[in-house]
Amino acid sequence: MTLKASKKEEKMDRGFQKKFKFEGSIKVLTQMMVDPAATEKRGGAKNLPLRPGEILDVIQFTNQEQILCRNSQRRYGYVPRAVMLPL
């Protein structure tokens, strides 16, 4: 990883912490897959855009309905638990 890429990731992580009021270090708890039968959903203000079959990093189990996740492009957002499957 180059220095430029590393600084870009740090900046994205700081932006995530500010936007979601997340304190502490960002740790991946587990990985889950978006249900392949789910329809593709566009992201919103704080929702992550979803693609069927995509593998997401789980950052935080926020409540009974949503999970805070990160996708392969290092974008963060909420994902409905109903469309997530364990690996």
PyMOL Python script that loads the backbone (N, CA, C, O; Angstrom):
from pymol import cmd

cmd.read_pdbstr("""\
ATOM      1  N   MET A   1       0.851  -1.171   0.000  1.00  0.00           N
ATOM      2  CA  MET A   1       0.000   0.000   0.000  1.00  0.00           C
ATOM      3  C   MET A   1       0.899   1.237   0.000  1.00  0.00           C
ATOM      4  O   MET A   1       1.848   1.319   0.780  1.00  0.00           O
ATOM      5  N   THR A   2       0.608   2.168  -0.848  1.00  0.00           N
ATOM      6  CA  THR A   2       1.415   3.378  -0.936  1.00  0.00           C
ATOM      7  C   THR A   2       1.018   4.362   0.155  1.00  0.00           C
ATOM      8  O   THR A   2      -0.037   4.231   0.777  1.00  0.00           O
ATOM      9  N   LEU A   3       1.862   5.327   0.371  1.00  0.00           N
ATOM     10  CA  LEU A   3       1.597   6.351   1.372  1.00  0.00           C
ATOM     11  C   LEU A   3       0.337   7.142   1.012  1.00  0.00           C
ATOM     12  O   LEU A   3      -0.457   7.488   1.886  1.00  0.00           O
ATOM     13  N   LYS A   4       0.163   7.422  -0.274  1.00  0.00           N
ATOM     14  CA  LYS A   4      -0.997   8.185  -0.727  1.00  0.00           C
ATOM     15  C   LYS A   4      -2.287   7.397  -0.467  1.00  0.00           C
ATOM     16  O   LYS A   4      -3.278   7.970  -0.012  1.00  0.00           O
ATOM     17  N   ALA A   5      -2.282   6.109  -0.750  1.00  0.00           N
ATOM     18  CA  ALA A   5      -3.459   5.278  -0.519  1.00  0.00           C
ATOM     19  C   ALA A   5      -3.758   5.161   0.971  1.00  0.00           C
ATOM     20  O   ALA A   5      -4.920   5.163   1.378  1.00  0.00           O
ATOM     21  N   SER A   6      -2.727   5.060   1.767  1.00  0.00           N
ATOM     22  CA  SER A   6      -2.892   4.962   3.212  1.00  0.00           C
ATOM     23  C   SER A   6      -3.519   6.235   3.782  1.00  0.00           C
ATOM     24  O   SER A   6      -4.410   6.163   4.628  1.00  0.00           O
ATOM     25  N   LYS A   7      -3.061   7.385   3.325  1.00  0.00           N
ATOM     26  CA  LYS A   7      -3.620   8.650   3.791  1.00  0.00           C
ATOM     27  C   LYS A   7      -5.073   8.804   3.344  1.00  0.00           C
ATOM     28  O   LYS A   7      -5.894   9.348   4.082  1.00  0.00           O
ATOM     29  N   LYS A   8      -5.392   8.329   2.140  1.00  0.00           N
ATOM     30  CA  LYS A   8      -6.767   8.400   1.655  1.00  0.00           C
ATOM     31  C   LYS A   8      -7.684   7.541   2.524  1.00  0.00           C
ATOM     32  O   LYS A   8      -8.793   7.960   2.855  1.00  0.00           O
ATOM     33  N   GLU A   9      -7.232   6.347   2.894  1.00  0.00           N
ATOM     34  CA  GLU A   9      -8.027   5.475   3.754  1.00  0.00           C
ATOM     35  C   GLU A   9      -8.229   6.099   5.129  1.00  0.00           C
ATOM     36  O   GLU A   9      -9.325   6.029   5.685  1.00  0.00           O
ATOM     37  N   GLU A  10      -7.189   6.705   5.679  1.00  0.00           N
ATOM     38  CA  GLU A  10      -7.314   7.371   6.977  1.00  0.00           C
ATOM     39  C   GLU A  10      -8.328   8.506   6.912  1.00  0.00           C
ATOM     40  O   GLU A  10      -9.113   8.695   7.841  1.00  0.00           O
ATOM     41  N   LYS A  11      -8.313   9.255   5.829  1.00  0.00           N
ATOM     42  CA  LYS A  11      -9.256  10.359   5.661  1.00  0.00           C
ATOM     43  C   LYS A  11     -10.687   9.830   5.567  1.00  0.00           C
ATOM     44  O   LYS A  11     -11.601  10.407   6.157  1.00  0.00           O
ATOM     45  N   MET A  12     -10.884   8.746   4.836  1.00  0.00           N
ATOM     46  CA  MET A  12     -12.217   8.147   4.714  1.00  0.00           C
ATOM     47  C   MET A  12     -12.699   7.639   6.075  1.00  0.00           C
ATOM     48  O   MET A  12     -13.871   7.791   6.417  1.00  0.00           O
ATOM     49  N   ASP A  13     -11.797   7.039   6.843  1.00  0.00           N
ATOM     50  CA  ASP A  13     -12.153   6.532   8.163  1.00  0.00           C
ATOM     51  C   ASP A  13     -12.535   7.668   9.110  1.00  0.00           C
ATOM     52  O   ASP A  13     -13.487   7.540   9.880  1.00  0.00           O
ATOM     53  N   ARG A  14     -11.798   8.776   9.056  1.00  0.00           N
ATOM     54  CA  ARG A  14     -12.141   9.931   9.898  1.00  0.00           C
ATOM     55  C   ARG A  14     -13.497  10.499   9.501  1.00  0.00           C
ATOM     56  O   ARG A  14     -14.284  10.888  10.365  1.00  0.00           O
ATOM     57  N   GLY A  15     -13.775  10.550   8.203  1.00  0.00           N
ATOM     58  CA  GLY A  15     -15.072  11.026   7.723  1.00  0.00           C
ATOM     59  C   GLY A  15     -16.204  10.136   8.210  1.00  0.00           C
ATOM     60  O   GLY A  15     -17.271  10.619   8.589  1.00  0.00           O
ATOM     61  N   PHE A  16     -15.959   8.828   8.195  1.00  0.00           N
ATOM     62  CA  PHE A  16     -16.946   7.873   8.704  1.00  0.00           C
ATOM     63  C   PHE A  16     -17.218   8.119  10.181  1.00  0.00           C
ATOM     64  O   PHE A  16     -18.374   8.164  10.601  1.00  0.00           O
ATOM     65  N   GLN A  17     -16.155   8.278  10.974  1.00  0.00           N
ATOM     66  CA  GLN A  17     -16.314   8.473  12.409  1.00  0.00           C
ATOM     67  C   GLN A  17     -17.094   9.753  12.713  1.00  0.00           C
ATOM     68  O   GLN A  17     -17.883   9.788  13.657  1.00  0.00           O
ATOM     69  N   LYS A  18     -16.879  10.784  11.932  1.00  0.00           N
ATOM     70  CA  LYS A  18     -17.597  12.037  12.135  1.00  0.00           C
ATOM     71  C   LYS A  18     -19.062  11.897  11.716  1.00  0.00           C
ATOM     72  O   LYS A  18     -19.956  12.314  12.451  1.00  0.00           O
ATOM     73  N   LYS A  19     -19.312  11.319  10.553  1.00  0.00           N
ATOM     74  CA  LYS A  19     -20.669  11.205  10.022  1.00  0.00           C
ATOM     75  C   LYS A  19     -21.557  10.329  10.899  1.00  0.00           C
ATOM     76  O   LYS A  19     -22.725  10.653  11.118  1.00  0.00           O
ATOM     77  N   PHE A  20     -21.014   9.223  11.402  1.00  0.00           N
ATOM     78  CA  PHE A  20     -21.807   8.269  12.174  1.00  0.00           C
ATOM     79  C   PHE A  20     -21.603   8.422  13.682  1.00  0.00           C
ATOM     80  O   PHE A  20     -22.115   7.617  14.460  1.00  0.00           O
ATOM     81  N   LYS A  21     -20.857   9.454  14.099  1.00  0.00           N
ATOM     82  CA  LYS A  21     -20.573   9.687  15.519  1.00  0.00           C
ATOM     83  C   LYS A  21     -20.021   8.419  16.174  1.00  0.00           C
ATOM     84  O   LYS A  21     -20.448   8.023  17.258  1.00  0.00           O
ATOM     85  N   PHE A  22     -19.068   7.799  15.489  1.00  0.00           N
ATOM     86  CA  PHE A  22     -18.449   6.552  15.931  1.00  0.00           C
ATOM     87  C   PHE A  22     -17.167   6.880  16.664  1.00  0.00           C
ATOM     88  O   PHE A  22     -16.286   7.548  16.121  1.00  0.00           O
ATOM     89  N   GLU A  23     -17.061   6.411  17.900  1.00  0.00           N
ATOM     90  CA  GLU A  23     -15.869   6.672  18.691  1.00  0.00           C
ATOM     91  C   GLU A  23     -15.032   5.413  18.824  1.00  0.00           C
ATOM     92  O   GLU A  23     -15.563   4.303  18.827  1.00  0.00           O
ATOM     93  N   GLY A  24     -13.748   5.585  18.931  1.00  0.00           N
ATOM     94  CA  GLY A  24     -12.843   4.455  19.077  1.00  0.00           C
ATOM     95  C   GLY A  24     -12.306   3.997  17.733  1.00  0.00           C
ATOM     96  O   GLY A  24     -12.560   4.606  16.694  1.00  0.00           O
ATOM     97  N   SER A  25     -11.557   2.907  17.786  1.00  0.00           N
ATOM     98  CA  SER A  25     -10.969   2.390  16.547  1.00  0.00           C
ATOM     99  C   SER A  25     -12.001   1.568  15.773  1.00  0.00           C
ATOM    100  O   SER A  25     -12.932   1.005  16.348  1.00  0.00           O
ATOM    101  N   ILE A  26     -11.812   1.515  14.478  1.00  0.00           N
ATOM    102  CA  ILE A  26     -12.720   0.772  13.605  1.00  0.00           C
ATOM    103  C   ILE A  26     -12.218  -0.662  13.519  1.00  0.00           C
ATOM    104  O   ILE A  26     -11.120  -0.920  13.026  1.00  0.00           O
ATOM    105  N   LYS A  27     -13.036  -1.591  14.006  1.00  0.00           N
ATOM    106  CA  LYS A  27     -12.670  -3.004  13.983  1.00  0.00           C
ATOM    107  C   LYS A  27     -13.752  -3.790  13.272  1.00  0.00           C
ATOM    108  O   LYS A  27     -14.941  -3.562  13.490  1.00  0.00           O
ATOM    109  N   VAL A  28     -13.339  -4.713  12.423  1.00  0.00           N
ATOM    110  CA  VAL A  28     -14.283  -5.573  11.720  1.00  0.00           C
ATOM    111  C   VAL A  28     -14.664  -6.721  12.653  1.00  0.00           C
ATOM    112  O   VAL A  28     -13.808  -7.500  13.073  1.00  0.00           O
ATOM    113  N   LEU A  29     -15.952  -6.819  12.973  1.00  0.00           N
ATOM    114  CA  LEU A  29     -16.434  -7.870  13.859  1.00  0.00           C
ATOM    115  C   LEU A  29     -16.560  -9.197  13.126  1.00  0.00           C
ATOM    116  O   LEU A  29     -16.163 -10.241  13.643  1.00  0.00           O
ATOM    117  N   THR A  30     -17.110  -9.152  11.930  1.00  0.00           N
ATOM    118  CA  THR A  30     -17.303 -10.346  11.108  1.00  0.00           C
ATOM    119  C   THR A  30     -17.591  -9.904   9.682  1.00  0.00           C
ATOM    120  O   THR A  30     -17.661  -8.708   9.398  1.00  0.00           O
ATOM    121  N   GLN A  31     -17.754 -10.860   8.799  1.00  0.00           N
ATOM    122  CA  GLN A  31     -18.172 -10.562   7.435  1.00  0.00           C
ATOM    123  C   GLN A  31     -19.498 -11.262   7.175  1.00  0.00           C
ATOM    124  O   GLN A  31     -19.735 -12.376   7.642  1.00  0.00           O
ATOM    125  N   MET A  32     -20.350 -10.589   6.426  1.00  0.00           N
ATOM    126  CA  MET A  32     -21.644 -11.162   6.051  1.00  0.00           C
ATOM    127  C   MET A  32     -21.882 -10.889   4.575  1.00  0.00           C
ATOM    128  O   MET A  32     -21.268 -10.002   3.982  1.00  0.00           O
ATOM    129  N   MET A  33     -22.785 -11.669   3.998  1.00  0.00           N
ATOM    130  CA  MET A  33     -23.083 -11.539   2.583  1.00  0.00           C
ATOM    131  C   MET A  33     -24.488 -10.994   2.396  1.00  0.00           C
ATOM    132  O   MET A  33     -25.408 -11.352   3.131  1.00  0.00           O
ATOM    133  N   VAL A  34     -24.646 -10.117   1.398  1.00  0.00           N
ATOM    134  CA  VAL A  34     -25.967  -9.634   1.026  1.00  0.00           C
ATOM    135  C   VAL A  34     -26.688 -10.789   0.326  1.00  0.00           C
ATOM    136  O   VAL A  34     -26.117 -11.450  -0.542  1.00  0.00           O
ATOM    137  N   ASP A  35     -27.926 -11.021   0.705  1.00  0.00           N
ATOM    138  CA  ASP A  35     -28.723 -12.112   0.145  1.00  0.00           C
ATOM    139  C   ASP A  35     -28.733 -12.028  -1.388  1.00  0.00           C
ATOM    140  O   ASP A  35     -29.123 -11.001  -1.943  1.00  0.00           O
ATOM    141  N   PRO A  36     -28.305 -13.109  -2.084  1.00  0.00           N
ATOM    142  CA  PRO A  36     -28.309 -13.090  -3.551  1.00  0.00           C
ATOM    143  C   PRO A  36     -29.696 -12.895  -4.157  1.00  0.00           C
ATOM    144  O   PRO A  36     -29.815 -12.460  -5.302  1.00  0.00           O
ATOM    145  N   ALA A  37     -30.738 -13.210  -3.403  1.00  0.00           N
ATOM    146  CA  ALA A  37     -32.105 -13.037  -3.891  1.00  0.00           C
ATOM    147  C   ALA A  37     -32.621 -11.620  -3.659  1.00  0.00           C
ATOM    148  O   ALA A  37     -33.695 -11.270  -4.150  1.00  0.00           O
ATOM    149  N   ALA A  38     -31.884 -10.809  -2.929  1.00  0.00           N
ATOM    150  CA  ALA A  38     -32.313  -9.436  -2.642  1.00  0.00           C
ATOM    151  C   ALA A  38     -32.206  -8.590  -3.907  1.00  0.00           C
ATOM    152  O   ALA A  38     -31.356  -8.821  -4.767  1.00  0.00           O
ATOM    153  N   THR A  39     -33.085  -7.616  -3.989  1.00  0.00           N
ATOM    154  CA  THR A  39     -33.010  -6.698  -5.120  1.00  0.00           C
ATOM    155  C   THR A  39     -31.929  -5.659  -4.836  1.00  0.00           C
ATOM    156  O   THR A  39     -31.665  -5.327  -3.680  1.00  0.00           O
ATOM    157  N   GLU A  40     -31.316  -5.158  -5.882  1.00  0.00           N
ATOM    158  CA  GLU A  40     -30.251  -4.172  -5.728  1.00  0.00           C
ATOM    159  C   GLU A  40     -30.843  -2.877  -5.196  1.00  0.00           C
ATOM    160  O   GLU A  40     -31.867  -2.405  -5.690  1.00  0.00           O
ATOM    161  N   LYS A  41     -30.195  -2.305  -4.185  1.00  0.00           N
ATOM    162  CA  LYS A  41     -30.705  -1.083  -3.568  1.00  0.00           C
ATOM    163  C   LYS A  41     -29.653   0.010  -3.649  1.00  0.00           C
ATOM    164  O   LYS A  41     -28.464  -0.221  -3.431  1.00  0.00           O
ATOM    165  N   ARG A  42     -30.124   1.205  -3.967  1.00  0.00           N
ATOM    166  CA  ARG A  42     -29.225   2.354  -3.966  1.00  0.00           C
ATOM    167  C   ARG A  42     -29.107   2.882  -2.554  1.00  0.00           C
ATOM    168  O   ARG A  42     -30.042   2.783  -1.759  1.00  0.00           O
ATOM    169  N   GLY A  43     -27.971   3.434  -2.255  1.00  0.00           N
ATOM    170  CA  GLY A  43     -27.738   3.992  -0.926  1.00  0.00           C
ATOM    171  C   GLY A  43     -28.429   5.328  -0.765  1.00  0.00           C
ATOM    172  O   GLY A  43     -28.801   5.979  -1.741  1.00  0.00           O
ATOM    173  N   GLY A  44     -28.593   5.719   0.472  1.00  0.00           N
ATOM    174  CA  GLY A  44     -29.173   7.013   0.787  1.00  0.00           C
ATOM    175  C   GLY A  44     -28.167   7.836   1.565  1.00  0.00           C
ATOM    176  O   GLY A  44     -26.958   7.684   1.391  1.00  0.00           O
ATOM    177  N   ALA A  45     -28.669   8.703   2.418  1.00  0.00           N
ATOM    178  CA  ALA A  45     -27.805   9.570   3.205  1.00  0.00           C
ATOM    179  C   ALA A  45     -26.821   8.759   4.050  1.00  0.00           C
ATOM    180  O   ALA A  45     -25.620   9.029   4.040  1.00  0.00           O
ATOM    181  N   LYS A  46     -27.327   7.774   4.774  1.00  0.00           N
ATOM    182  CA  LYS A  46     -26.460   6.962   5.619  1.00  0.00           C
ATOM    183  C   LYS A  46     -26.591   5.478   5.303  1.00  0.00           C
ATOM    184  O   LYS A  46     -26.055   4.642   6.031  1.00  0.00           O
ATOM    185  N   ASN A  47     -27.291   5.146   4.235  1.00  0.00           N
ATOM    186  CA  ASN A  47     -27.454   3.749   3.850  1.00  0.00           C
ATOM    187  C   ASN A  47     -26.432   3.366   2.783  1.00  0.00           C
ATOM    188  O   ASN A  47     -26.119   4.150   1.887  1.00  0.00           O
ATOM    189  N   LEU A  48     -25.925   2.156   2.901  1.00  0.00           N
ATOM    190  CA  LEU A  48     -24.918   1.655   1.980  1.00  0.00           C
ATOM    191  C   LEU A  48     -25.601   1.079   0.736  1.00  0.00           C
ATOM    192  O   LEU A  48     -26.567   0.329   0.871  1.00  0.00           O
ATOM    193  N   PRO A  49     -25.129   1.409  -0.468  1.00  0.00           N
ATOM    194  CA  PRO A  49     -25.697   0.779  -1.660  1.00  0.00           C
ATOM    195  C   PRO A  49     -25.376  -0.710  -1.655  1.00  0.00           C
ATOM    196  O   PRO A  49     -24.261  -1.108  -1.315  1.00  0.00           O
ATOM    197  N   LEU A  50     -26.350  -1.531  -2.032  1.00  0.00           N
ATOM    198  CA  LEU A  50     -26.188  -2.982  -1.947  1.00  0.00           C
ATOM    199  C   LEU A  50     -26.232  -3.635  -3.309  1.00  0.00           C
ATOM    200  O   LEU A  50     -26.982  -3.228  -4.196  1.00  0.00           O
ATOM    201  N   ARG A  51     -25.399  -4.670  -3.456  1.00  0.00           N
ATOM    202  CA  ARG A  51     -25.430  -5.534  -4.641  1.00  0.00           C
ATOM    203  C   ARG A  51     -25.641  -6.955  -4.147  1.00  0.00           C
ATOM    204  O   ARG A  51     -24.973  -7.376  -3.203  1.00  0.00           O
ATOM    205  N   PRO A  52     -26.545  -7.703  -4.755  1.00  0.00           N
ATOM    206  CA  PRO A  52     -26.776  -9.092  -4.323  1.00  0.00           C
ATOM    207  C   PRO A  52     -25.489  -9.912  -4.368  1.00  0.00           C
ATOM    208  O   PRO A  52     -24.747  -9.863  -5.349  1.00  0.00           O
ATOM    209  N   GLY A  53     -25.228 -10.669  -3.291  1.00  0.00           N
ATOM    210  CA  GLY A  53     -24.053 -11.519  -3.216  1.00  0.00           C
ATOM    211  C   GLY A  53     -22.790 -10.823  -2.742  1.00  0.00           C
ATOM    212  O   GLY A  53     -21.752 -11.470  -2.603  1.00  0.00           O
ATOM    213  N   GLU A  54     -22.849  -9.538  -2.493  1.00  0.00           N
ATOM    214  CA  GLU A  54     -21.678  -8.768  -2.056  1.00  0.00           C
ATOM    215  C   GLU A  54     -21.299  -9.143  -0.619  1.00  0.00           C
ATOM    216  O   GLU A  54     -22.173  -9.360   0.221  1.00  0.00           O
ATOM    217  N   ILE A  55     -20.003  -9.217  -0.344  1.00  0.00           N
ATOM    218  CA  ILE A  55     -19.493  -9.499   0.993  1.00  0.00           C
ATOM    219  C   ILE A  55     -19.183  -8.161   1.677  1.00  0.00           C
ATOM    220  O   ILE A  55     -18.465  -7.325   1.128  1.00  0.00           O
ATOM    221  N   LEU A  56     -19.739  -7.970   2.887  1.00  0.00           N
ATOM    222  CA  LEU A  56     -19.550  -6.730   3.625  1.00  0.00           C
ATOM    223  C   LEU A  56     -18.861  -7.000   4.960  1.00  0.00           C
ATOM    224  O   LEU A  56     -19.065  -8.048   5.572  1.00  0.00           O
ATOM    225  N   ASP A  57     -18.046  -6.045   5.406  1.00  0.00           N
ATOM    226  CA  ASP A  57     -17.434  -6.103   6.729  1.00  0.00           C
ATOM    227  C   ASP A  57     -18.413  -5.488   7.723  1.00  0.00           C
ATOM    228  O   ASP A  57     -18.891  -4.373   7.513  1.00  0.00           O
ATOM    229  N   VAL A  58     -18.712  -6.203   8.797  1.00  0.00           N
ATOM    230  CA  VAL A  58     -19.607  -5.688   9.832  1.00  0.00           C
ATOM    231  C   VAL A  58     -18.768  -4.915  10.846  1.00  0.00           C
ATOM    232  O   VAL A  58     -17.832  -5.455  11.436  1.00  0.00           O
ATOM    233  N   ILE A  59     -19.117  -3.644  11.040  1.00  0.00           N
ATOM    234  CA  ILE A  59     -18.408  -2.781  11.971  1.00  0.00           C
ATOM    235  C   ILE A  59     -19.133  -2.743  13.319  1.00  0.00           C
ATOM    236  O   ILE A  59     -18.496  -2.752  14.372  1.00  0.00           O
ATOM    237  N   GLN A  60     -20.478  -2.700  13.277  1.00  0.00           N
ATOM    238  CA  GLN A  60     -21.244  -2.610  14.515  1.00  0.00           C
ATOM    239  C   GLN A  60     -22.660  -3.133  14.281  1.00  0.00           C
ATOM    240  O   GLN A  60     -23.284  -2.834  13.263  1.00  0.00           O
ATOM    241  N   PHE A  61     -23.157  -3.922  15.243  1.00  0.00           N
ATOM    242  CA  PHE A  61     -24.557  -4.339  15.241  1.00  0.00           C
ATOM    243  C   PHE A  61     -25.315  -3.242  15.988  1.00  0.00           C
ATOM    244  O   PHE A  61     -25.326  -3.224  17.219  1.00  0.00           O
ATOM    245  N   THR A  62     -25.950  -2.324  15.244  1.00  0.00           N
ATOM    246  CA  THR A  62     -26.527  -1.125  15.857  1.00  0.00           C
ATOM    247  C   THR A  62     -27.856  -1.386  16.560  1.00  0.00           C
ATOM    248  O   THR A  62     -28.047  -0.938  17.691  1.00  0.00           O
ATOM    249  N   ASN A  63     -28.772  -2.097  15.919  1.00  0.00           N
ATOM    250  CA  ASN A  63     -30.051  -2.414  16.539  1.00  0.00           C
ATOM    251  C   ASN A  63     -30.641  -3.657  15.868  1.00  0.00           C
ATOM    252  O   ASN A  63     -29.960  -4.327  15.092  1.00  0.00           O
ATOM    253  N   GLN A  64     -31.894  -3.962  16.164  1.00  0.00           N
ATOM    254  CA  GLN A  64     -32.525  -5.171  15.630  1.00  0.00           C
ATOM    255  C   GLN A  64     -32.795  -5.088  14.129  1.00  0.00           C
ATOM    256  O   GLN A  64     -33.035  -6.113  13.491  1.00  0.00           O
ATOM    257  N   GLU A  65     -32.760  -3.892  13.562  1.00  0.00           N
ATOM    258  CA  GLU A  65     -33.118  -3.723  12.155  1.00  0.00           C
ATOM    259  C   GLU A  65     -31.944  -3.401  11.238  1.00  0.00           C
ATOM    260  O   GLU A  65     -32.015  -3.664  10.038  1.00  0.00           O
ATOM    261  N   GLN A  66     -30.873  -2.839  11.774  1.00  0.00           N
ATOM    262  CA  GLN A  66     -29.771  -2.394  10.924  1.00  0.00           C
ATOM    263  C   GLN A  66     -28.408  -2.809  11.469  1.00  0.00           C
ATOM    264  O   GLN A  66     -28.229  -3.042  12.664  1.00  0.00           O
ATOM    265  N   ILE A  67     -27.452  -2.891  10.536  1.00  0.00           N
ATOM    266  CA  ILE A  67     -26.063  -3.186  10.861  1.00  0.00           C
ATOM    267  C   ILE A  67     -25.209  -2.120  10.177  1.00  0.00           C
ATOM    268  O   ILE A  67     -25.490  -1.731   9.044  1.00  0.00           O
ATOM    269  N   LEU A  68     -24.188  -1.658  10.850  1.00  0.00           N
ATOM    270  CA  LEU A  68     -23.254  -0.708  10.262  1.00  0.00           C
ATOM    271  C   LEU A  68     -22.154  -1.506   9.571  1.00  0.00           C
ATOM    272  O   LEU A  68     -21.454  -2.291  10.210  1.00  0.00           O
ATOM    273  N   CYS A  69     -22.004  -1.301   8.257  1.00  0.00           N
ATOM    274  CA  CYS A  69     -21.087  -2.120   7.448  1.00  0.00           C
ATOM    275  C   CYS A  69     -20.164  -1.267   6.598  1.00  0.00           C
ATOM    276  O   CYS A  69     -20.354  -0.060   6.449  1.00  0.00           O
ATOM    277  N   ARG A  70     -19.145  -1.942   6.039  1.00  0.00           N
ATOM    278  CA  ARG A  70     -18.208  -1.331   5.091  1.00  0.00           C
ATOM    279  C   ARG A  70     -18.115  -2.255   3.888  1.00  0.00           C
ATOM    280  O   ARG A  70     -18.016  -3.472   4.043  1.00  0.00           O
ATOM    281  N   ASN A  71     -18.147  -1.681   2.682  1.00  0.00           N
ATOM    282  CA  ASN A  71     -18.035  -2.514   1.478  1.00  0.00           C
ATOM    283  C   ASN A  71     -16.590  -2.542   0.980  1.00  0.00           C
ATOM    284  O   ASN A  71     -15.705  -1.978   1.623  1.00  0.00           O
ATOM    285  N   SER A  72     -16.349  -3.181  -0.135  1.00  0.00           N
ATOM    286  CA  SER A  72     -14.992  -3.349  -0.650  1.00  0.00           C
ATOM    287  C   SER A  72     -14.370  -2.031  -1.126  1.00  0.00           C
ATOM    288  O   SER A  72     -13.149  -1.946  -1.258  1.00  0.00           O
ATOM    289  N   GLN A  73     -15.184  -1.006  -1.387  1.00  0.00           N
ATOM    290  CA  GLN A  73     -14.661   0.305  -1.781  1.00  0.00           C
ATOM    291  C   GLN A  73     -14.435   1.204  -0.567  1.00  0.00           C
ATOM    292  O   GLN A  73     -14.226   2.407  -0.719  1.00  0.00           O
ATOM    293  N   ARG A  74     -14.477   0.620   0.653  1.00  0.00           N
ATOM    294  CA  ARG A  74     -14.293   1.321   1.923  1.00  0.00           C
ATOM    295  C   ARG A  74     -15.343   2.392   2.144  1.00  0.00           C
ATOM    296  O   ARG A  74     -15.058   3.425   2.749  1.00  0.00           O
ATOM    297  N   ARG A  75     -16.547   2.159   1.666  1.00  0.00           N
ATOM    298  CA  ARG A  75     -17.670   3.042   1.947  1.00  0.00           C
ATOM    299  C   ARG A  75     -18.456   2.436   3.099  1.00  0.00           C
ATOM    300  O   ARG A  75     -18.611   1.219   3.194  1.00  0.00           O
ATOM    301  N   TYR A  76     -18.948   3.304   3.968  1.00  0.00           N
ATOM    302  CA  TYR A  76     -19.642   2.871   5.167  1.00  0.00           C
ATOM    303  C   TYR A  76     -21.113   3.239   5.082  1.00  0.00           C
ATOM    304  O   TYR A  76     -21.485   4.198   4.405  1.00  0.00           O
ATOM    305  N   GLY A  77     -21.951   2.467   5.776  1.00  0.00           N
ATOM    306  CA  GLY A  77     -23.365   2.798   5.841  1.00  0.00           C
ATOM    307  C   GLY A  77     -24.159   1.715   6.534  1.00  0.00           C
ATOM    308  O   GLY A  77     -23.653   0.639   6.852  1.00  0.00           O
ATOM    309  N   TYR A  78     -25.424   2.036   6.758  1.00  0.00           N
ATOM    310  CA  TYR A  78     -26.326   1.086   7.392  1.00  0.00           C
ATOM    311  C   TYR A  78     -26.907   0.130   6.358  1.00  0.00           C
ATOM    312  O   TYR A  78     -27.179   0.504   5.218  1.00  0.00           O
ATOM    313  N   VAL A  79     -27.088  -1.120   6.793  1.00  0.00           N
ATOM    314  CA  VAL A  79     -27.651  -2.166   5.936  1.00  0.00           C
ATOM    315  C   VAL A  79     -28.758  -2.860   6.731  1.00  0.00           C
ATOM    316  O   VAL A  79     -28.561  -3.164   7.908  1.00  0.00           O
ATOM    317  N   PRO A  80     -29.922  -3.120   6.114  1.00  0.00           N
ATOM    318  CA  PRO A  80     -30.976  -3.839   6.831  1.00  0.00           C
ATOM    319  C   PRO A  80     -30.550  -5.273   7.160  1.00  0.00           C
ATOM    320  O   PRO A  80     -29.979  -5.963   6.316  1.00  0.00           O
ATOM    321  N   ARG A  81     -30.827  -5.712   8.376  1.00  0.00           N
ATOM    322  CA  ARG A  81     -30.470  -7.086   8.779  1.00  0.00           C
ATOM    323  C   ARG A  81     -31.219  -8.111   7.944  1.00  0.00           C
ATOM    324  O   ARG A  81     -30.738  -9.229   7.760  1.00  0.00           O
ATOM    325  N   ALA A  82     -32.386  -7.747   7.438  1.00  0.00           N
ATOM    326  CA  ALA A  82     -33.214  -8.711   6.697  1.00  0.00           C
ATOM    327  C   ALA A  82     -32.540  -9.212   5.429  1.00  0.00           C
ATOM    328  O   ALA A  82     -32.861 -10.305   4.963  1.00  0.00           O
ATOM    329  N   VAL A  83     -31.614  -8.445   4.855  1.00  0.00           N
ATOM    330  CA  VAL A  83     -30.973  -8.860   3.605  1.00  0.00           C
ATOM    331  C   VAL A  83     -29.584  -9.441   3.813  1.00  0.00           C
ATOM    332  O   VAL A  83     -28.883  -9.722   2.840  1.00  0.00           O
ATOM    333  N   MET A  84     -29.168  -9.629   5.076  1.00  0.00           N
ATOM    334  CA  MET A  84     -27.827 -10.129   5.365  1.00  0.00           C
ATOM    335  C   MET A  84     -27.846 -11.601   5.725  1.00  0.00           C
ATOM    336  O   MET A  84     -28.741 -12.071   6.428  1.00  0.00           O
ATOM    337  N   LEU A  85     -26.848 -12.326   5.234  1.00  0.00           N
ATOM    338  CA  LEU A  85     -26.692 -13.756   5.522  1.00  0.00           C
ATOM    339  C   LEU A  85     -25.308 -13.994   6.108  1.00  0.00           C
ATOM    340  O   LEU A  85     -24.339 -13.385   5.655  1.00  0.00           O
ATOM    341  N   PRO A  86     -25.195 -14.871   7.110  1.00  0.00           N
ATOM    342  CA  PRO A  86     -23.852 -15.196   7.630  1.00  0.00           C
ATOM    343  C   PRO A  86     -23.069 -15.986   6.602  1.00  0.00           C
ATOM    344  O   PRO A  86     -23.659 -16.689   5.782  1.00  0.00           O
ATOM    345  N   LEU A  87     -21.748 -15.882   6.633  1.00  0.00           N
ATOM    346  CA  LEU A  87     -20.895 -16.645   5.710  1.00  0.00           C
ATOM    347  C   LEU A  87     -20.699 -18.050   6.223  1.00  0.00           C
ATOM    348  O   LEU A  87     -20.011 -18.850   5.587  1.00  0.00           O
TER     349      LEU A  87
END
""", "prot")
cmd.dss("prot")
cmd.show_as("cartoon", "prot")
cmd.util.cbc("prot")
cmd.orient("prot")
